[in-house]
């Protein structure tokens, strides 16, 4: 008996859930620091197949938040005298 596509997907589902769990946990802790809803991002990143696209969106949101903070630090230190 040949396995169907549904059988293969069901056998692959535990792997998908285990690999998406670290992304969901990371989003749960990082989302509030960026002013985002932690539960929404954690649930969306935990969903198999959907998280393949959403992880890139979340990555660029984190990167943008980091760059905004670095630019704010740079603006604050522009007018400070160097070490003397």
C-alpha positions as CSV (number, residue, x, y, z in Angstrom):
1,X,0.0,0.0,0.0
2,X,1.4,3.4,-1.1
3,X,1.3,6.2,1.5
4,X,-0.8,9.1,0.3
5,X,0.1,12.8,0.5
6,X,-2.0,13.2,3.6
7,X,-0.2,10.3,5.3
8,X,3.2,11.9,4.6
9,X,2.0,15.3,5.8
10,X,0.7,13.8,9.1
11,X,4.0,12.0,9.6
12,X,5.9,15.2,9.0
13,X,3.7,17.3,11.2
14,X,5.5,16.6,14.6
15,X,8.8,17.8,13.0
16,X,7.1,21.0,11.8
17,X,5.6,21.7,15.2
18,X,8.9,21.0,17.0
19,X,10.9,23.3,14.7
20,X,8.4,26.1,14.9
21,X,8.3,26.1,18.7
22,X,11.6,28.0,19.2
23,X,10.4,30.7,16.8
24,X,7.2,31.0,18.8
25,X,9.0,31.3,22.1
26,X,11.4,33.9,20.7
27,X,8.5,36.0,19.3
28,X,6.7,35.7,22.6
29,X,9.6,37.5,24.3
30,X,10.7,39.8,21.6
31,X,7.3,41.2,20.4
32,X,6.6,43.3,23.5
33,X,10.0,44.9,23.2
34,X,9.0,46.1,19.7
35,X,5.6,47.2,20.8
36,X,3.8,44.3,19.2
37,X,1.2,41.8,20.5
38,X,3.2,38.9,21.9
39,X,0.4,36.3,21.7
40,X,-0.4,37.1,18.1
41,X,3.1,36.7,16.9
42,X,3.7,33.6,19.0
43,X,0.6,31.8,17.6
44,X,1.3,32.8,14.0
45,X,4.9,31.7,14.2
46,X,3.8,28.4,15.8
47,X,1.5,27.5,12.9
48,X,3.2,25.1,10.5
49,X,3.7,26.2,6.9
50,X,2.4,29.8,7.7
51,X,5.5,30.4,9.8
52,X,7.8,29.9,6.8
53,X,6.7,33.3,5.5
54,X,6.0,35.1,8.8
55,X,9.4,34.4,10.2
56,X,11.0,36.6,7.5
57,X,8.5,39.4,8.3
58,X,9.3,39.1,12.0
59,X,13.0,39.1,11.3
60,X,12.8,42.4,9.4
61,X,10.7,43.9,12.1
62,X,13.3,43.0,14.7
63,X,16.1,44.3,12.5
64,X,14.2,47.6,12.0
65,X,13.7,48.0,15.7
66,X,17.4,47.4,16.3
67,X,18.4,50.0,13.7
68,X,15.9,52.5,15.1
69,X,17.5,52.1,18.6
70,X,21.0,52.4,17.3
71,X,20.1,55.5,15.4
72,X,18.6,57.0,18.5
73,X,21.8,56.3,20.4
74,X,23.9,57.8,17.6
75,X,21.8,61.0,17.7
76,X,22.2,61.3,21.5
77,X,25.9,60.9,21.3
78,X,26.6,63.3,18.4
79,X,26.8,66.3,20.6
80,X,28.7,64.7,23.5
81,X,32.3,65.6,23.9
82,X,34.7,62.7,23.4
83,X,36.8,61.3,26.3
84,X,39.2,63.8,27.7
